[in-house]
Amino acid sequence: MNMTQSLFLFLAAIALGGCTATNTFSTAARAGDTVALAVGWNLPVNMDNITAQFTDANGVSFSYALGDAGLRAGAQLYPDPVSQVVVGTMTNQNPNDQMQAAVGYFLNQITQNDPDWNQTVVYLDLPPGMAPGIAQITLAGPSGNLTANPIKVNVLPGTGVSNKFGTTPYGAAGGYLYDAERRNYYTVTFTGPTIPDSIQIDMTRTAGVGVPWVTQTRGDLKNLSWRDDGSTNMRVMLSTNHGVPLNDIKGFKFYVAGGVTGLAITNVVAYDTTGTPISGISANVNFTQ
């Protein structure tokens, strides 16, 4: 387990806690059980672009190709917004444990001051027929292996059960965990010589394609409002919360989803705390499918 996995592991606990036949931290499970594997920070993966290679305790290999039914989901999990790691970091308080504030510091080091603190967790079913003992799992995405070393799981004797992730309120079998995945979205980030107090950005999109949705991950850091004219033009307004400046311009990052295409920036205007325009601020758009 690498340092990123260790610091984010607490997030995985909320993923499958209380589910039958599932070990939340994926240290031990039976062949066929569903497990959750924390693989690092902010990885652009989902069930359609992940592959898995397994080697059981007897050296027998198993594999999941793209789209295999045993690959359940690749989702992003976030800390509770009122957790001590968030509140203590933002207010420079840690009334309970000195380590809690230190965790926030190390998270910022890992993400290079990107406040989008999430843990990518891959959910999969262990292949049937795996021998009891320590197995190794190598997960790969579009950019290669997700972890520096294979993930080790202790396969217990017996036959496991693929978790259905509950039912709908109407009783129908459901549990569509893959709905928690990220798909087809734009990430908008900013660069510049100084950190603004507010930013206005105008964008265009392909008319008639998708329904835009603009969102962010850390609403405690900034205010976000936006509008779309229903055709091609969008405007997003960003400002710091209650006069508290951001520690890094990366905190202005936001997402545009909803199946839109052709997103392009037409104008960026940034302001300081007095409302004076700031020069040199630019925006970048990155699409993830």
WOJO-V181439 format. One record per pair of residues at least 24 apart in sequence whose ideal C-beta (glycine too) atoms are under 6 Angstrom apart, sorted by the first residue. I is the first residue (numbers start at 1). GAP is how many residues later the second one is. D is the distance in Angstrom with one decimal. If there is no record, write none. Layout:
i=I gap=GAP d=D
i=I gap=GAP d=D
//
This chain:
i=2 gap=146 d=5.5
i=4 gap=36 d=4.7
i=4 gap=37 d=5.4
i=4 gap=106 d=5.5
i=5 gap=33 d=5.3
i=7 gap=99 d=5.8
i=8 gap=30 d=6.0
i=8 gap=111 d=3.7
i=9 gap=29 d=5.4
i=11 gap=66 d=4.4
i=11 gap=108 d=4.0
i=12 gap=24 d=5.6
i=12 gap=26 d=4.4
i=12 gap=109 d=5.4
i=15 gap=106 d=5.5
i=19 gap=144 d=5.4
i=21 gap=139 d=5.9
i=21 gap=140 d=4.3
i=22 gap=141 d=5.3
i=26 gap=127 d=5.8
i=28 gap=126 d=4.1
i=28 gap=128 d=5.6
i=29 gap=97 d=5.9
i=30 gap=126 d=4.9
i=30 gap=128 d=4.6
i=30 gap=130 d=3.5
i=31 gap=95 d=5.1
i=31 gap=97 d=5.4
i=31 gap=99 d=4.0
i=31 gap=124 d=5.8
i=31 gap=129 d=5.6
i=32 gap=96 d=4.9
i=32 gap=127 d=5.7
i=32 gap=128 d=3.4
i=33 gap=93 d=5.6
i=33 gap=127 d=3.2
i=34 gap=91 d=5.3
i=34 gap=128 d=5.6
i=34 gap=129 d=3.8
i=36 gap=85 d=5.3
i=36 gap=87 d=5.4
i=37 gap=85 d=4.8
i=37 gap=114 d=5.5
i=38 gap=81 d=5.5
i=38 gap=83 d=5.4
i=39 gap=81 d=5.2
i=39 gap=83 d=5.6
i=39 gap=107 d=4.3
i=39 gap=108 d=5.5
i=40 gap=80 d=5.8
i=41 gap=70 d=6.0
i=42 gap=76 d=5.6
i=43 gap=77 d=4.1
i=43 gap=103 d=6.0
i=44 gap=244 d=4.9
i=45 gap=29 d=4.1
i=45 gap=96 d=4.3
i=46 gap=28 d=4.8
i=46 gap=135 d=4.2
i=47 gap=24 d=4.9
i=47 gap=26 d=5.4
i=47 gap=131 d=5.3
i=49 gap=92 d=5.6
i=49 gap=93 d=5.2
i=50 gap=24 d=5.6
i=50 gap=91 d=5.7
i=51 gap=89 d=5.0
i=52 gap=87 d=5.4
i=53 gap=85 d=4.5
i=54 gap=73 d=5.8
i=54 gap=81 d=6.0
i=54 gap=83 d=5.5
i=55 gap=81 d=4.9
i=56 gap=74 d=4.3
i=56 gap=75 d=4.5
i=56 gap=79 d=4.7
i=57 gap=74 d=4.9
i=57 gap=76 d=2.6
i=57 gap=77 d=5.6
i=58 gap=73 d=4.4
i=62 gap=65 d=4.1
i=70 gap=54 d=5.7
i=70 gap=55 d=4.4
i=71 gap=53 d=5.3
i=72 gap=51 d=4.1
i=72 gap=52 d=5.6
i=72 gap=105 d=5.7
i=73 gap=50 d=4.7
i=73 gap=104 d=4.4
i=73 gap=105 d=4.5
i=73 gap=108 d=5.6
i=74 gap=48 d=4.9
i=74 gap=107 d=6.0
i=75 gap=46 d=5.8
i=75 gap=105 d=4.2
i=75 gap=106 d=5.5
i=76 gap=42 d=4.2
i=76 gap=44 d=5.9
i=77 gap=42 d=5.0
i=77 gap=44 d=5.6
i=78 gap=40 d=5.2
i=113 gap=135 d=3.9
i=113 gap=137 d=5.6
i=114 gap=136 d=4.7
i=115 gap=103 d=4.9
i=115 gap=106 d=5.8
i=115 gap=136 d=5.2
i=116 gap=101 d=4.9
i=125 gap=37 d=4.8
i=130 gap=25 d=5.0
i=132 gap=25 d=4.7
i=184 gap=75 d=6.0
i=184 gap=105 d=5.6
i=185 gap=70 d=5.3
i=185 gap=72 d=4.1
i=185 gap=103 d=5.8
i=186 gap=70 d=4.3
i=186 gap=77 d=4.9
i=186 gap=99 d=5.5
i=186 gap=101 d=5.3
i=187 gap=68 d=5.8
i=187 gap=99 d=4.8
i=188 gap=66 d=5.5
i=188 gap=95 d=5.9
i=188 gap=97 d=5.6
i=189 gap=64 d=4.9
i=189 gap=95 d=5.2
i=190 gap=59 d=5.2
i=190 gap=62 d=5.0
i=190 gap=93 d=5.3
i=191 gap=91 d=5.6
i=192 gap=88 d=4.9
i=192 gap=89 d=3.8
i=193 gap=87 d=4.9
i=195 gap=51 d=5.5
i=195 gap=54 d=5.0
i=196 gap=74 d=3.8
i=196 gap=82 d=5.3
i=197 gap=43 d=5.5
i=197 gap=74 d=5.9
i=197 gap=75 d=5.4
i=197 gap=76 d=4.5
i=198 gap=41 d=3.9
i=198 gap=73 d=4.9
i=199 gap=39 d=4.6
i=199 gap=53 d=5.8
i=199 gap=71 d=4.8
i=200 gap=37 d=5.5
i=200 gap=69 d=4.8
i=201 gap=35 d=5.0
i=201 gap=67 d=5.1
i=201 gap=82 d=5.6
i=202 gap=33 d=5.3
i=202 gap=64 d=4.7
i=202 gap=65 d=4.3
i=203 gap=31 d=4.6
i=203 gap=60 d=5.8
i=203 gap=62 d=5.5
i=204 gap=28 d=5.0
i=204 gap=29 d=5.9
i=204 gap=60 d=5.3
i=204 gap=62 d=5.7
i=205 gap=27 d=5.9
i=205 gap=55 d=4.7
i=205 gap=57 d=5.5
i=205 gap=58 d=5.2
i=206 gap=55 d=4.6
i=206 gap=56 d=3.7
i=207 gap=24 d=5.1
i=207 gap=25 d=4.8
i=209 gap=52 d=4.9
i=210 gap=48 d=4.9
i=210 gap=49 d=3.1
i=210 gap=50 d=4.0
i=211 gap=47 d=4.7
i=212 gap=46 d=4.8
i=212 gap=48 d=4.9
i=213 gap=44 d=4.9
i=213 gap=45 d=4.0
i=214 gap=42 d=5.4
i=215 gap=40 d=5.4
i=216 gap=38 d=4.6
i=221 gap=30 d=4.9
//
